[in-house]
């Protein structure tokens, strides 16, 4: 399994950043209201960003850095990845 940093858009429009080594299991937990205190109170959640890391240490470090970004910076990060994936799909 890969270590992944992810961003969720919560039902109230806020963004939640986390990391996991089992994304599918973690997303299921979030959706069931068992993923964390923050997201439990802000359901539903939608996955809007993922970034695969080489190790758990790298994932935790990247999570720490993303959490320190402003909301605008996080939205730019999300949009940049969406544009790159869209371009990849068109190629």
C-alpha positions as a Markdown table, in Angstrom:
| # | Residue | x | y | z |
|---|---|---|---|---|
| 1 | Unk | 0.0 | 0.0 | 0.0 |
| 2 | Unk | 1.1 | 3.5 | -0.8 |
| 3 | Unk | 1.4 | 6.4 | 1.7 |
| 4 | Unk | -0.9 | 9.1 | 0.5 |
| 5 | Unk | -1.6 | 12.7 | 1.6 |
| 6 | Unk | -5.2 | 13.7 | 0.8 |
| 7 | Unk | -7.5 | 16.7 | 1.0 |
| 8 | Unk | -11.2 | 16.4 | 1.6 |
| 9 | Unk | -13.8 | 19.0 | 0.9 |
| 10 | Unk | -16.3 | 18.9 | 3.8 |
| 11 | Unk | -20.0 | 19.4 | 3.7 |
| 12 | Unk | -19.6 | 23.0 | 5.0 |
| 13 | Unk | -17.0 | 23.8 | 2.3 |
| 14 | Unk | -13.9 | 23.6 | 4.6 |
| 15 | Unk | -10.9 | 21.5 | 3.6 |
| 16 | Unk | -9.4 | 18.7 | 5.7 |
| 17 | Unk | -5.9 | 17.4 | 5.1 |
| 18 | Unk | -4.7 | 14.0 | 6.3 |
| 19 | Unk | -2.4 | 11.1 | 5.4 |
| 20 | Unk | -2.9 | 7.4 | 5.3 |
| 21 | Unk | -1.4 | 4.1 | 4.0 |
| 22 | Unk | -4.8 | 2.8 | 3.0 |
| 23 | Unk | -6.8 | 5.5 | 1.2 |
| 24 | Unk | -9.9 | 3.5 | 0.5 |
| 25 | Unk | -10.2 | 2.4 | 4.1 |
| 26 | Unk | -9.6 | 5.9 | 5.4 |
| 27 | Unk | -12.2 | 7.4 | 3.0 |
| 28 | Unk | -14.8 | 4.8 | 4.1 |
| 29 | Unk | -14.1 | 5.7 | 7.7 |
| 30 | Unk | -14.5 | 9.4 | 7.0 |
| 31 | Unk | -17.8 | 8.8 | 5.1 |
| 32 | Unk | -19.1 | 6.8 | 8.0 |
| 33 | Unk | -18.3 | 9.5 | 10.5 |
| 34 | Unk | -15.5 | 7.6 | 12.0 |
| 35 | Unk | -12.6 | 9.2 | 10.3 |
| 36 | Unk | -11.9 | 12.0 | 12.7 |
| 37 | Unk | -13.6 | 14.5 | 15.0 |
| 38 | Unk | -13.3 | 17.3 | 12.5 |
| 39 | Unk | -14.8 | 15.5 | 9.5 |
| 40 | Unk | -17.5 | 13.7 | 11.6 |
| 41 | Unk | -19.2 | 17.1 | 12.3 |
| 42 | Unk | -18.9 | 18.2 | 8.6 |
| 43 | Unk | -20.3 | 15.3 | 6.6 |
| 44 | Unk | -20.5 | 14.6 | 3.7 |
| 45 | Unk | -16.9 | 14.7 | 2.6 |
| 46 | Unk | -15.5 | 14.5 | -0.9 |
| 47 | Unk | -11.9 | 13.6 | -2.0 |
| 48 | Unk | -10.5 | 16.5 | -3.9 |
| 49 | Unk | -6.7 | 15.9 | -3.8 |
| 50 | Unk | -4.2 | 13.1 | -3.4 |
| 51 | Unk | -0.4 | 12.9 | -3.5 |
| 52 | Unk | 1.5 | 9.7 | -3.3 |
| 53 | Unk | 4.6 | 9.7 | -1.1 |
| 54 | Unk | 7.6 | 7.4 | -0.9 |
| 55 | Unk | 7.3 | 6.7 | 2.9 |
| 56 | Unk | 5.1 | 7.4 | 5.9 |
| 57 | Unk | 7.6 | 9.9 | 7.1 |
| 58 | Unk | 7.4 | 11.8 | 3.8 |
| 59 | Unk | 3.6 | 11.7 | 3.9 |
| 60 | Unk | 3.5 | 13.1 | 7.4 |
| 61 | Unk | 5.9 | 15.8 | 6.5 |
| 62 | Unk | 4.0 | 16.7 | 3.4 |
| 63 | Unk | 0.7 | 16.8 | 5.4 |
| 64 | Unk | 2.4 | 19.1 | 7.9 |
| 65 | Unk | 3.4 | 21.5 | 5.1 |
| 66 | Unk | 0.0 | 21.4 | 3.3 |
| 67 | Unk | -1.8 | 22.1 | 6.6 |
| 68 | Unk | 0.2 | 25.3 | 6.9 |
| 69 | Unk | -0.9 | 26.6 | 3.5 |
| 70 | Unk | -3.7 | 29.2 | 3.4 |
| 71 | Unk | -7.1 | 28.1 | 2.0 |
| 72 | Unk | -6.3 | 30.0 | -1.3 |
| 73 | Unk | -3.0 | 28.1 | -1.6 |
| 74 | Unk | -4.7 | 24.8 | -1.0 |
| 75 | Unk | -7.3 | 25.6 | -3.6 |
| 76 | Unk | -4.5 | 26.4 | -6.1 |
| 77 | Unk | -2.8 | 23.1 | -5.3 |
| 78 | Unk | -6.1 | 21.2 | -5.9 |
| 79 | Unk | -6.8 | 23.1 | -9.1 |
| 80 | Unk | -3.2 | 22.6 | -10.4 |
| 81 | Unk | -3.6 | 18.8 | -9.9 |
| 82 | Unk | -7.0 | 18.7 | -11.5 |
| 83 | Unk | -5.7 | 20.6 | -14.6 |
| 84 | Unk | -2.7 | 18.2 | -14.9 |
| 85 | Unk | -5.0 | 15.2 | -14.7 |
| 86 | Unk | -7.3 | 16.7 | -17.3 |
| 87 | Unk | -4.4 | 17.4 | -19.6 |
| 88 | Unk | -3.2 | 13.8 | -19.1 |
| 89 | Unk | -6.6 | 12.4 | -20.0 |
| 90 | Unk | -6.8 | 14.5 | -23.2 |
| 91 | Unk | -3.3 | 13.3 | -24.4 |
